[in-house]
Structure formats: structure tokens, C-alpha cells
Amino acid sequence: MTNQEDIIQSLARTPLYQLGVELKARLTSFGGWEMPVQFSGISREHEAVRNTAGMFDISHMGKFTLQGKNLISQLQSLVPSDLNRLQPGQAQYTVLLNPQGGIIDDIIVYFQGEDTTATQQVLIIVNAATTGKDKAWLLQHLDPNEVQFQDVSPEKVLIAVQGPQAINYLQPFVQENLQPIKAFGHLQANILGKTAFVARTGYTGEDGFEVMVDPDVGIELWQNLYKAGVIPCGLGARDTLRLEAAMALYNQDIDDTTTPLEAGLGWLVHLDSKGDFIGRAILEQQKATGVQRRLVGLQMQGRNIARHGYQVLSAGEIIGEVTSGTLSLTLGYPVALAYVPAKLATVGQQLEVEIRGKAYPAVVVKRPFYRSKTKG
């Protein structure tokens, strides 16, 4: 057996894996999982999400349920965002920070409310490759006498239905009315006669929903959506879509050496409205003195694509590195994200990217590169 075969055999598979095989999906290794990279082609899948609707198997992502009487106050010390702002049925995109202010992971915290005994309930969705690391970090910092922690990652299917027509395709299978749910809103719902969790969130820059259900319901829902005309999409289109929307990819655009202020995620940092949290001192210092580098959007001034790891130049000197780059299928030109010195991060700044030994012009542009006209 070759090393490649060994790797493939050791990869985890989601409950929807066989459906992908039946649809002749091209598979790839991602975060320890064997996942579809594309079904009918990245361009077709990308366009489906931008114009109608596409669906993604994202069951590989980590899923934690937590409950406890002082749960929100304990989570407050782990993130820079003020979770006390959340009402039941609301969610917060945020980051777990280390003492250096670096990003352990970007996560979504869904506050599901509290029961008659004042026990609060939260669902946290984390990245697939960091599930083990995040779980260990949370368990290390949460009081086991007060917080019940359950990792439901292997037990649940997660399907993202994304695009301007997503609600029209999903609604027939959901008993509750999806229309009143606002962005980052969520609820417990009835899907195909079974209990489900539905959130108006996504990673594509379009309106859409993420649905967490038991595997048997997930398989049935996927099949029904496919019959209704929703295009199955893989990780390839997920990457081109999220990059157009300038959404960060963990371990490329953000990691444990980048702070949210450097990464353009300052809107997640609520220094004025909350108390102490891990990494606060570093962020206070950066807020006061300014960051040394910033993650910026780049638009290439030609057809050459700036890829991950390519060097960014100014006046012939290396000043940064591309973290993500692609040809924007929606806009028709190459875009990229890169860290550059703060003094060169102004919109309109002329820079260059080295591609195969030659420097090509690029300009710093406002993020996101693409903004949906239909997103709610």
C-alpha cells in the first residue's frame, strides 16, 4: 500500500460521504477528512450559489453543545466579543484567543437561551482541523462543576444551503417559517418530521442557512434538496465564494500568530463593554499604538493570479505574503488577501506580487471584494 493510500484510508468520512461518491464527486483530504472538492465543476457550483442555490456537506466541522448556569460569563473570558449582548436565538461570530492575542480558531457561538432553572444553553461550531485543539482549550478553561460540555461532532450532519434562492428550496422541508429569521438568527425546527437546528449563517457571502440534524434526516434532506434542483457544491467553490466575500480561512489568513486587529476583525473586539479576557492586554496595546501589519485585499492589475505563499513587494522589496488568492469568478479578475505593513495598507496603495520570479502590479482595495445585493 502506498503512502497516499495509507492517508486516504486514515481519513474520516461524514455520513453524507456515500452520496458524494454516487454523484461522482472529486474527493480530497481536508482537515483529516475525505471531502468533495467539486461535483459538477467549481465554476458551475460557484455560479449556482451566487445566482440560485447550492448545498455543501460541512458535517466535518466541530459541534459542541454546552450548558450551565454561568455559561455565558465563563465564555466571556475566552473571546474578545461581548456575549452578554446575545438574546436567545442570536449568534456571534468570534475568535478564541491565546495569551498573546493570537487566534486559536474562529468560531460561531449560538445562544439558545436558558431554562426555568437559569441553565444557559449554547452551541459552538468550530473548524474541522481545530476541533481537538478547541475542545481541549475550552475544557481547560471552563469549570467542569458548572458547565456540561458535549462534543456532538460525530453524531450530527451539518448541511449549508446557500444562495439567494436558498430559503425557497429549504422551506418546503421545514415546518417553521424561515422568513423571520434574521442573519445570525437560529431556532430549533422540525425538518422532515424530526428535530433540527437551523441557523441563518454561512461562509459564502450569500444569504442561506446551516442545518444540523441526525444523519438519517441529513441524508434524506440532501436527497430531497438535490431532487428539487439544489446544486451540490464542494470545498473548491466554498473557497472561491468565501474569498470573494473576504472571509478568513483558518491556518491561511488567520492563525495563532495573528491578532483580530491585524486580521481586520476589529469589529469582534469589544474592549469598552466587557471585562477581562485572555489576550486583552495585547489587544489594548495594539489599539493604543497601532498594529504593525494588516490583512488587506489586493486586486491584481492583470490576469495573473496571486496564490497562497507568494511574496508581496513594494519598490522591489519584500514586504509581505499572500495568504489566499484566486480568480474571482463573479468579478472576472484575480483577488487576494495578504499581510502588509500598516503604512502600506491604505486603499489605493500600489504594490506588486512576485509570480514565478516576475513582479506583477496589484492595488490595495476595500474588502469584501464582492457584496451580495440580496443577502438579508
N, C-alpha and C positions, 0 to 999 in steps of 0.2 A: 504493500500500500504506500502511495506517495505521501509526502508531507501535506500536499494540498488536500488529498482525500482524508487524511487524518483531521485536518482543520475543519472540513465540511462535516465530518461525522460528529465532531465535538460541539457543533453549533446548536443552539436551542432553536426550536420552531414554535410558532404561535398556533393556536387552534385553527386558524384560517389558512395555514400553510398549504394544505392539500387543494384548497380552492384555487390558490395561485398556480399550483402545478397543473391543474386541469385547464386553466386559462393560458397555459404555456408562458407564464411569466419568466423573465430572465432574472435569476437569483444572484444574490451577492452576500458577502459576510459584512455585518454591521453590528458593532457593539456586542459581539458574542452571539448574534442571531443570524440565521439564514433567512434573508428577507427579499421580496421582489424589488428589483431596481427599476424595472419597467414591464409593462404589459403590451400595449399596442404601440408604444413609442413615446419618448419623453415629450416631443413637440405636441402630439395629439392629446396627451394627458394634461399637459400644462394648459393648453388652449381650452380644454373642457372645463377646468376649474375656473379659468378667467371668464368664460362665457356662459356656461350652464352649470354642470356639477360633476365632481369626481369624488371617488372614495378611496381611502387609504386604510390599510391594516396597520394600526400603530399599537398593537397589543404587546409589543416588545417593551414598551415604556413601563417604568416602575410606578406602582399604585399602592399607596399607603393609606389606611384608614386609622384615624386617631380619635380617642375620646377621653375626656377628663374634665373635672370641674374648673381647673385653672389652665386649660389647654392653650387658649389664645395668649394669655400672659406669658406662658413658658415659651411659646413660639416667637413672641416678640423679641426675645433676646438673641434669636438666631438669624434674623433678617433685618435689613435696613428700612423696610416698609412698615407703616403703621397699620397693623392688622386690626386694631380696635375700630378702624373705620368701617369694617365689613359688617353688613347686615346679613341675616340668614338668606341664602340664595345668591350671594355675591362672591366673587373670587378676586384674588390679587396675584398677578404675575410678579415674581420677586426673585431674589437670589439668596442662597446660603453663603455666608462669608466666613473666611478663616480670620485669625487674629491680625493678619497683615492686610485685611480688606480685600483679599483675593476671592474670586468667585469659585466656590466649591461646586456649585451647579445652579442653573436657573430652573425654577420650579413654578408651579401654579398651586396656590392654596385656595381650596374651595371651602368656604364656611357654610356648613349645613344647619347651623343653629344649635339650640340646646333644648333638652327635655325638661320635664317638670321638676327634676332633681337638680337643675342647673348644670347638668353634664353637657359639655360642648362637644360637637362632632365636626371633624374636618377630614376632607380627602385631599391628599397631596399627590400630584403627578410629577414624576421626575424623569430625567433622561435614562434611556436603556443602559448605556455603558457605565453610568454612575450610580445605578440602583444600589449596589452593595455598599459603595462608599457613603452615599447619602443615608442609607439605613443605619449604618454604624455611627455616623455623626449625630443623627437625631437621637438614637438610643443612648449615646454617650452624654447628651446634654439635657434630655427630658427626664423628669423624676418618675421612675417606674412605679412608685407608690401612688402617683396621681394620674398618670397617663397610661391608657391602654393603647398599645401600638400593634397593628396587624398589617403584615405585608400580604396583600391580595394579588400581587403581580401575576403569579402563575394561574390564578383562578378566574381571571376576568379577561374578556375580549374588549379591546378598545378600537372603535371604528370612527374615523374622521370623514364626515360628509361635507364637502367644501365647494363653494361657488355661489353665484347669485341666485341660482335656482335650487340650492340645497334644501331649503325649507319646504319647497313644493314636492320634492321627491321623498323626503323623510316623513312629512306629516301624516300620510296615509297609514303608516305603521305605528304611530304614536297616539295614544288615547287623549293625552292632554294637548291643549292648544299651544303650539310653539311660538306663535307670533309675538306674544307679550314679553318673551324672554329677551332681555337686553344683552348687549355684548358683555361677556364675562358673567352673565347670569346662568343659573343652573337649577335643576329640580329633579326630584325623584319622579319617574314617569312609568307608564305602563306601555311596553313595546311588545307587540305580538302576544299579549296576554301575560307577560312576565315583568317583574320589577326591573327597572333600568335607571341609570344615572345619565342625564342629558345636560350638556353644557354648551353655551354659545361661544365657543372658543375654537382656535385653530392656529395653524402655522403656515398659512398661505397668503395672507393679506386680503383674503376674501371673507365674506360672511359665511357662516357654516356652523356645524355642530360636531361635538365629540361625544360619542355614546359608549358607555361602559355597561356591559351585560355579561351574563353567563355564556360559556362557549356555545351551547346548543342554540341559544337565541341569536348570538352573533353570527353563526353560520347561516341561520335562516334569514336574518336581516340582510346579510351580504348578498345572498342569492336573490332575495326579493328586490333589492335595490338594483342589482345587475339586470334582472328581467325588466325593470321599469326604465332602464336606459342610462343609469349612472355609470360613468366610465371608471373602471378600476385603475388606480394610479400607484406607482412605485416610488421608491426613495429618490430616483432621479428627478422627477417632476417636483417632488416635495422640496428638493434643494433649490431648483431654479425659481420656484414660486416664493419660497421664504427669502431668498436673496434679493429678488426684486422688491420685496417689502422691507428689506434691510433688517430682517430678524436674525439675531445672533445664533450661531451654531456652536454648541459647547465643544471645547477642545480645538476649535479653529479660531473663532472670533473672540471668544472669552474662555478663560481658564483660571486656575488658582493663582496666577501671577498678575491678572488684570483686575482692576477695581471697577465697580459700576460707573464711577465718574469718568474713568479713562475710556470706557466702552460706550459712552453716550447713553448710559442708563441712569442718569442723574434723577430722572423722574420717579425712580423707585426708592430714592433716598429721602426719608422724611425726618431730618435731623431736628426740626423745630417742634414736632408734635409727639415725639416718643422719647423714652429714656434710653438707658444704656443697652448696647447690643454688641456682639462680637464684631470687631473691626471698626467700631465707631471712631476711635481716636485717629486712625489713619485717614478716614474719610473727612473728619473735621479738619485735619491738617491740609489735605488736598483742596478742600473747599476754601480754606483761608489763603493758601499760597498759590493755588492753581496746579493743574496736573502737568506733567512733563510731556505727555503724549496723549493723542486722542485717536479713536477709531473714526475714520472718515469714509465717506462714499466717494468713489472715483468713477468717472466716465472716461473710457478710452476714446481718444480722438482718431478713430480708425476702426478697422475690423479685427485687430489683434486682441486676443483675449488674455487678460491678466489672471493667472492661476494662483492657487494657494502656494505660498512659499516664494513667489517671485519678489525680487528686490525693487523697492521704490527709490527713485533718485531725485535729487534737486541739485542743479548746477553740476551734474556729474558725480555727486557724492551720494553714497548710500545713506538714506535717512529713515528707512522703514521697510516693512514687508507686507505683502498682500496676504490676507487671511482667508478670503473667499473671493472667487471671481467666476463669471460665466458670461455667455452671450444672452442678454435679455431677450427672450422670445416674444415678449409683449411689446417692448420698446424698439427692438431691432438693432441695438448696439450693445457692445460689451460694457459691463459694470463690475465693480469690485469693492470690497471693503479692505482697509489697510490701516495699520497704526503708523502715524507720522508725528513728528514733534508738534507740540501745541501751536507754536508760532507759524507752522505751515499748514494748519488745519482749517483755515478760513475758506469759505465757499468762494470759488473762482481762482484759487491758487493753482498755478501751473506746475505740474510735476511730470515725472517720466517713470515708466515701468520697464525694467530690463526683461526682454523676452528673447530667449535663445541668443544671448550675447549682444543684442542690439537694444537701444533705448527708444521707446515709443511714447509719444505725448499722452498725458492724461490730465484731467482737471478735477479738482475737488468740487463735488456737487452736494446739494441738500439731500438728506435722507428723509423718507424712503425714496427709492428710485421710482417706484410705482405706488399709486394710491387708488384703491378701488372707489368707483363712483357709486356703487350700490351697497357697500358694506354698512350694516346698521350700527 
